[in-house]
Amino acid sequence: MPRLASTPGEAAAGAPPGRAAGVTANGAWEALMAAHSALLRQFAARGIWEDISMKEYDVLYTLSKCPDPISLTELNRHVLLSQPAMSRLVERLAGRGLIDRYVDAADRRGVRLSLTPAGRELQARIGRRHARDVARAVAGALTYEEIRQLAAIGRKLAADRDKTL
């Protein structure tokens, strides 16, 4: 019986598809999640968030990237929250004057969301500080070439997100 790879790097060095590839993929996923968790803890500890949570910022950031109002369902594709939790979070942000809600012209039962000027200003202000923290953390740990590879890998994985498992 052949020996299985003991580390993800060992399996990636030419191991045949099958169990070794699965071990490698799971090891890579665990490393990615550990890095994500460690960085989120580091970013959460920074005093840049003013009076919003990181999840609230995530919603503001996502909406800032949308040229037109989007539906709650579209927003939920980009922010990792359950539909009820997302609805409550949007309600809070709207109540604070950071998000506008519009009746969806195509589906009168639906709602479209966009940033208010105050929401856009808050997102930009916090976003500038957060972008500096992200750049410092990533560039402090990776070479320029590794950052380019990480970006390419992230885009590739994100492009596959809608494929069924």
C-alpha positions as CSV (number, residue, x, y, z in Angstrom):
1,M,0.0,0.0,0.0
2,P,1.5,3.4,-1.0
3,R,2.2,5.9,1.8
4,L,-0.1,8.9,1.8
5,A,1.3,12.3,1.8
6,S,1.8,13.7,5.3
7,T,1.6,17.4,4.4
8,P,-0.3,19.4,1.8
9,G,2.9,20.4,0.2
10,E,4.1,16.8,-0.1
11,A,0.8,15.8,-1.8
12,A,0.9,18.7,-4.2
13,A,4.4,17.8,-5.3
14,G,3.0,15.4,-7.9
15,A,0.8,13.0,-5.9
16,P,-1.7,11.2,-8.1
17,P,-5.4,12.3,-7.9
18,G,-7.5,10.6,-5.3
19,R,-7.2,10.6,-1.6
20,A,-3.8,12.4,-1.5
21,A,-5.3,15.2,-3.6
22,G,-8.3,15.4,-1.2
23,V,-5.9,15.6,1.8
24,T,-4.0,18.4,0.0
25,A,-7.2,20.3,-0.8
26,N,-8.5,20.0,2.7
27,G,-5.2,21.0,4.2
28,A,-5.2,24.1,1.9
29,W,-8.7,24.9,2.9
30,E,-7.8,24.6,6.6
31,A,-4.8,26.9,6.1
32,L,-6.9,29.4,4.3
33,M,-9.6,29.4,7.0
34,A,-6.9,29.7,9.7
35,A,-5.3,32.7,7.9
36,H,-8.7,34.3,7.5
37,S,-9.6,33.8,11.1
38,A,-6.2,35.2,12.4
39,L,-6.5,38.2,10.1
40,L,-10.1,38.9,11.1
41,R,-9.1,38.8,14.8
42,Q,-6.2,41.2,14.1
43,F,-8.4,43.6,12.1
44,A,-11.2,43.5,14.7
45,A,-8.7,44.5,17.4
46,R,-7.9,47.7,15.5
47,G,-9.8,50.8,16.6
48,I,-10.9,51.8,13.1
49,W,-14.5,50.6,13.2
50,E,-16.1,53.6,14.9
51,D,-19.6,52.6,15.9
52,I,-20.2,49.8,13.4
53,S,-19.4,46.1,13.5
54,M,-17.2,44.4,10.9
55,K,-20.3,42.7,9.5
56,E,-22.0,46.0,9.1
57,Y,-18.9,47.4,7.4
58,D,-19.0,44.3,5.1
59,V,-22.5,45.3,4.0
60,L,-21.5,48.9,3.5
61,Y,-18.4,47.8,1.5
62,T,-20.5,45.5,-0.7
63,L,-23.0,48.2,-1.4
64,S,-20.2,50.7,-2.2
65,K,-19.1,48.4,-5.0
66,C,-22.6,48.4,-6.7
67,P,-23.4,51.2,-9.2
68,D,-27.1,50.5,-8.8
69,P,-29.4,49.5,-5.9
70,I,-29.3,45.7,-5.4
71,S,-31.7,43.2,-3.8
72,L,-31.3,41.6,-0.4
73,T,-30.8,38.3,-2.2
74,E,-27.9,39.8,-4.2
75,L,-26.4,41.3,-1.1
76,N,-26.6,38.0,0.6
77,R,-24.5,36.4,-2.1
78,H,-21.6,38.5,-1.0
79,V,-22.0,38.7,2.8
80,L,-21.9,35.5,4.9
81,L,-25.0,35.9,7.0
82,S,-28.3,34.0,7.1
83,Q,-31.3,35.8,5.4
84,P,-33.0,36.7,8.7
85,A,-29.7,38.0,10.2
86,M,-29.1,40.0,7.0
87,S,-32.6,41.5,7.1
88,R,-32.1,42.6,10.7
89,L,-28.7,44.1,9.9
90,V,-30.1,46.0,7.0
91,E,-32.9,47.2,9.1
92,R,-30.4,48.6,11.7
93,L,-28.3,50.3,9.0
94,A,-31.3,51.8,7.4
95,G,-32.5,53.0,10.8
96,R,-29.2,54.7,11.3
97,G,-29.5,56.5,7.9
98,L,-26.7,54.5,6.3
99,I,-28.7,52.5,3.8
100,D,-31.7,53.5,1.6
101,R,-34.4,50.9,0.8
102,Y,-36.4,51.2,-2.4
103,V,-39.4,49.2,-3.6
104,D,-38.2,47.1,-6.5
105,A,-39.9,48.4,-9.7
106,A,-39.7,44.9,-11.3
107,D,-41.1,43.1,-8.3
108,R,-43.2,45.3,-6.1
109,R,-42.8,42.8,-3.2
110,G,-39.0,43.1,-3.3
111,V,-36.7,45.8,-1.9
112,R,-33.5,47.3,-3.5
113,L,-30.7,48.6,-1.3
114,S,-28.1,51.3,-1.7
115,L,-25.9,53.5,0.4
116,T,-27.0,56.9,1.6
117,P,-24.5,59.7,1.3
118,A,-23.8,59.2,5.1
119,G,-23.3,55.5,4.5
120,R,-21.0,56.1,1.6
121,E,-18.9,58.6,3.6
122,L,-18.6,56.2,6.6
123,Q,-17.7,53.3,4.4
124,A,-15.0,55.4,2.6
125,R,-13.5,56.7,5.9
126,I,-13.3,53.3,7.5
127,G,-12.4,51.7,4.2
128,R,-9.2,53.8,3.8
129,R,-8.0,52.7,7.3
130,H,-9.0,49.1,6.7
131,A,-7.2,49.0,3.3
132,R,-4.0,50.2,5.0
133,D,-4.3,47.5,7.7
134,V,-4.9,44.8,5.1
135,A,-2.0,46.0,2.9
136,R,0.3,46.1,6.0
137,A,-0.8,42.6,7.1
138,V,-0.6,40.9,3.7
139,A,2.6,42.7,2.4
140,G,4.2,42.0,5.8
141,A,3.8,38.2,5.4
142,L,4.0,37.6,1.6
143,T,6.3,38.6,-1.2
144,Y,4.9,40.6,-4.1
145,E,4.8,37.5,-6.3
146,E,3.0,35.5,-3.5
147,I,0.4,38.4,-3.3
148,R,-0.2,38.1,-7.0
149,Q,-0.6,34.4,-6.8
150,L,-2.9,34.7,-3.8
151,A,-5.1,37.2,-5.8
152,A,-5.2,34.9,-8.8
153,I,-6.1,31.9,-6.7
154,G,-8.8,33.8,-4.8
155,R,-10.3,35.0,-8.1
156,K,-10.3,31.5,-9.5
157,L,-12.0,30.1,-6.4
158,A,-14.5,32.9,-6.4
159,A,-15.4,32.3,-10.0
160,D,-16.2,28.7,-9.2
161,R,-18.5,29.6,-6.3
162,D,-21.7,29.1,-8.1
163,K,-20.8,25.6,-9.4
164,T,-22.6,22.8,-7.6
165,L,-20.5,20.5,-5.5
